[in-house]
Amino acid sequence: MRILIIGGGCAGLTVGLRLQQTLRARLRSGEDEITVVEPQPYLTYHPLLAEVAAGTIDPRHVVVPLRRTLSGCRVLTARVTRVDHAGRRVRIDAAPPGEQGLLTELPYDLLVMAPGSVSRTAPVPGLAEHGLGFASVGEAVGLRNHVLEQLDLASTTRDPELRQAALTFVFVGAGYAGVGALAELEDMARYATKGYHNLDAEDLRWVLVEATDRILPEESAELAAHTLAELRERSIDVRLGTTLESAADRLMVLSDGSRFAARTLVWTAGIRPAPLLNATDLPLVGNGRIRCLPTLQVSTPDGRPLPDAWSAGDCAAVPDPAADGSPCAPNAQHALAQAELLAANVLAALDGRPLRDYRPERQVCSTSLGVGRAVAHTGRGPLTGRRAWWLHRARHLRRMPSTERRVRILTDWLLAGLFRREVVSLGSVEHPRAEFEAGFADDRPGPRGGR
Ligand SMILES: Cc1cc2nc3c(=O)[nH]c(=O)nc-3n(C[C@H](O)[C@H](O)[C@H](O)COP(=O)(O)OP(=O)(O)OC[C@H]3O[C@@H](n4cnc5c(N)ncnc54)[C@H](O)[C@@H]3O)c2cc1C
């Protein structure tokens, strides 16, 4: 049995882990084979990215190396570009980004689709030039450095307009990524201003622009309402029912008629299923996710299981019994729970045992809003402040799919509690060759006679 898992994120890694634990002997003897194809050599645990941006977690600790964790599986650092399920084969491209394709075909017997989702972009003037994303470790570190550089710039310049633009931070999209990143960075920047002789936390302007009438669509309405109240209490300017019309020349033009200059524009306006889904022969539902049965088997349009095809996570439209059968929200809690069941059902199917349906436990929801600040909703009602913050941290620590990473993150949090927060920009690490290249420019023979 050749099992192919596409995507090594929350769902893909969990399926791989559970299958390798049970099939260990058969994998060793070569009877079975599990291959995981993932463009990054690691899983990124997105719910803690905002803490990477805030500097409370080391960037390397929110990623889980796939080869070490999935030691019984074959891990290919590559991107799947086409799935031909009828022919039981995929095409993969193993070339590093920006290089010519190293294309190969890979046959399989059983397919697990878990390529997740990607950020949705929009044709807003100026967005491509000035916008920053927030979905990867690189973007989280880059955004942290960028925000701290703006504080340095505002403190140094004598131009009041430049200072105002440097101190204005605009986030578009109020889902997990936008709310988490804004709240954590606002908290960090507020703290960082204490180190500047001419900056106050009140000089900073934070604007959250959201097209719909609520924030956090992935979470319960109660949690969203509490989070909104917390953000507004912190003087964060949340504009609901508003869109960004233009960001050309770093001038933000909003649909409510307001215009202001801002040197920071973070685009986190929604997600869409991984583009790979359009290059498969698997049945999709209206919003482009894979049609799934409650057993996590891929479903034919007339509701029968498509042989040898399974799916979980953001890319899968799995009916949620708690929401009258409409698809589960794309969040880590569902992705991890679906992956556990998917692996159990694959093993049951191989043994000829009956399959179980996906019935998620009641979701405990929480969102972190900075050091010591969070909002959570448990079965017993809403929680805010430190208790919510501890609950939020405990939930994510438990879900992190690696014991070693859990210990490292816990150590980061303990150290952050012992020492003062680190708020220095290391923007130069993003351009490691800049100084070296500048040296060559200085050495070039000039009008005054040269070297
Ligand atoms: C910034 C941010 C913050 C978030 N915060 C929260 C939170 O607080 N709580 C919460 O519950 N959820 C949160 N989420 C959502 C959560 O991270 C996702 O719902 C979850 O990761 C989905 O798991 P997945 O396995 O489906 O996708 P992912 O974990 O995204 O994994 C998909 C993997 O597939 C790979 N892949 C994509 N295309 C291909 C291809 N063609 N070939 C091979 N591999 C491919 C990708 O590289 C990726 O590693 C957040 C998301 C983001 C971006």
The ligand as an SDF file (V2000), in Angstrom:
LIG
                    3D

 53 58  0  0  0  0  0  0  0  0999 V2000
   -1.7380   33.7770   10.7450 C   0  0  0  0  0  0  0  0  0  0  0  0
   -2.7390   32.6990   11.0470 C   0  0  0  0  0  0  0  0  0  0  0  0
   -3.2510   32.5840   12.3390 C   0  0  0  0  0  0  0  0  0  0  0  0
   -4.1500   31.5650   12.6540 C   0  0  0  0  0  0  0  0  0  0  0  0
   -4.6310   31.4840   13.9310 N   0  0  0  0  0  0  0  0  0  0  0  0
   -5.4630   30.4690   14.2700 C   0  0  0  0  0  0  0  0  0  0  0  0
   -5.9350   30.3390   15.6200 C   0  0  0  0  0  0  0  0  0  0  0  0
   -5.6400   31.1470   16.4850 O   0  0  0  0  0  0  0  0  0  0  0  0
   -6.7510   29.2860   15.8970 N   0  0  0  0  0  0  0  0  0  0  0  0
   -7.1150   28.3500   14.9470 C   0  0  0  0  0  0  0  0  0  0  0  0
   -7.8380   27.4010   15.2540 O   0  0  0  0  0  0  0  0  0  0  0  0
   -6.6980   28.4730   13.6670 N   0  0  0  0  0  0  0  0  0  0  0  0
   -5.8750   29.5010   13.2990 C   0  0  0  0  0  0  0  0  0  0  0  0
   -5.4560   29.6350   11.9980 N   0  0  0  0  0  0  0  0  0  0  0  0
   -5.9470   28.6820   10.9850 C   0  0  0  0  0  0  0  0  0  0  0  0
   -5.1670   27.3760   11.0670 C   0  0  0  0  0  0  0  0  0  0  0  0
   -3.7910   27.6170   11.0430 O   0  0  0  0  0  0  0  0  0  0  0  0
   -5.5680   26.5030    9.8940 C   0  0  0  0  0  0  0  0  0  0  0  0
   -6.9560   26.3160    9.9290 O   0  0  0  0  0  0  0  0  0  0  0  0
   -4.8670   25.1590    9.9500 C   0  0  0  0  0  0  0  0  0  0  0  0
   -3.4710   25.3230    9.8440 O   0  0  0  0  0  0  0  0  0  0  0  0
   -5.3740   24.2760    8.8120 C   0  0  0  0  0  0  0  0  0  0  0  0
   -4.6060   23.1010    8.7520 O   0  0  0  0  0  0  0  0  0  0  0  0
   -4.3260   22.4260    7.3270 P   0  0  0  0  0  0  0  0  0  0  0  0
   -3.4820   21.2350    7.5940 O   0  0  0  0  0  0  0  0  0  0  0  0
   -5.5960   22.2610    6.5900 O   0  0  0  0  0  0  0  0  0  0  0  0
   -3.5100   23.5230    6.5350 O   0  0  0  0  0  0  0  0  0  0  0  0
   -1.9930   24.0290    6.8440 P   0  0  0  0  0  0  0  0  0  0  0  0
   -1.6370   23.8560    8.2650 O   0  0  0  0  0  0  0  0  0  0  0  0
   -1.9410   25.3980    6.2570 O   0  0  0  0  0  0  0  0  0  0  0  0
   -1.1320   23.0360    5.9800 O   0  0  0  0  0  0  0  0  0  0  0  0
   -1.2640   22.9010    4.5780 C   0  0  0  0  0  0  0  0  0  0  0  0
    0.0970   22.5400    4.0340 C   0  0  0  0  0  0  0  0  0  0  0  0
   -0.0370   22.1330    2.6750 O   0  0  0  0  0  0  0  0  0  0  0  0
    1.0590   22.6120    1.9490 C   0  0  0  0  0  0  0  0  0  0  0  0
    0.7090   22.7060    0.5290 N   0  0  0  0  0  0  0  0  0  0  0  0
   -0.0430   23.6600   -0.0770 C   0  0  0  0  0  0  0  0  0  0  0  0
   -0.1000   23.4280   -1.3980 N   0  0  0  0  0  0  0  0  0  0  0  0
    0.6170   22.2970   -1.6330 C   0  0  0  0  0  0  0  0  0  0  0  0
    0.9590   21.5760   -2.8000 C   0  0  0  0  0  0  0  0  0  0  0  0
    0.5320   21.9670   -3.9950 N   0  0  0  0  0  0  0  0  0  0  0  0
    1.7350   20.4740   -2.6890 N   0  0  0  0  0  0  0  0  0  0  0  0
    2.1920   20.0650   -1.4630 C   0  0  0  0  0  0  0  0  0  0  0  0
    1.9020   20.7300   -0.3220 N   0  0  0  0  0  0  0  0  0  0  0  0
    1.1360   21.8380   -0.4010 C   0  0  0  0  0  0  0  0  0  0  0  0
    1.3410   23.9750    2.5630 C   0  0  0  0  0  0  0  0  0  0  0  0
    2.7030   24.3660    2.3360 O   0  0  0  0  0  0  0  0  0  0  0  0
    1.0490   23.7290    4.0350 C   0  0  0  0  0  0  0  0  0  0  0  0
    2.1980   23.4200    4.7780 O   0  0  0  0  0  0  0  0  0  0  0  0
   -4.5710   30.6530   11.6440 C   0  0  0  0  0  0  0  0  0  0  0  0
   -4.0580   30.7720   10.3500 C   0  0  0  0  0  0  0  0  0  0  0  0
   -3.1560   31.7870   10.0410 C   0  0  0  0  0  0  0  0  0  0  0  0
   -2.6020   31.8970    8.6360 C   0  0  0  0  0  0  0  0  0  0  0  0
  1  2  1  0
  2  3  1  0
  2 52  2  0
  3  4  2  0
  4  5  1  0
  4 50  1  0
  5  6  2  0
  6  7  1  0
  6 13  1  0
  7  8  2  0
  7  9  1  0
  9 10  1  0
 10 11  2  0
 10 12  1  0
 12 13  2  0
 13 14  1  0
 14 15  1  0
 14 50  1  0
 15 16  1  0
 16 17  1  0
 16 18  1  0
 18 19  1  0
 18 20  1  0
 20 21  1  0
 20 22  1  0
 22 23  1  0
 23 24  1  0
 24 25  2  0
 24 26  1  0
 24 27  1  0
 27 28  1  0
 28 29  2  0
 28 30  1  0
 28 31  1  0
 31 32  1  0
 32 33  1  0
 33 34  1  0
 33 48  1  0
 34 35  1  0
 35 36  1  0
 35 46  1  0
 36 37  1  0
 36 45  1  0
 37 38  2  0
 38 39  1  0
 39 40  1  0
 39 45  2  0
 40 41  1  0
 40 42  2  0
 42 43  1  0
 43 44  2  0
 44 45  1  0
 46 47  1  0
 46 48  1  0
 48 49  1  0
 50 51  2  0
 51 52  1  0
 52 53  1  0
M  END
$$$$
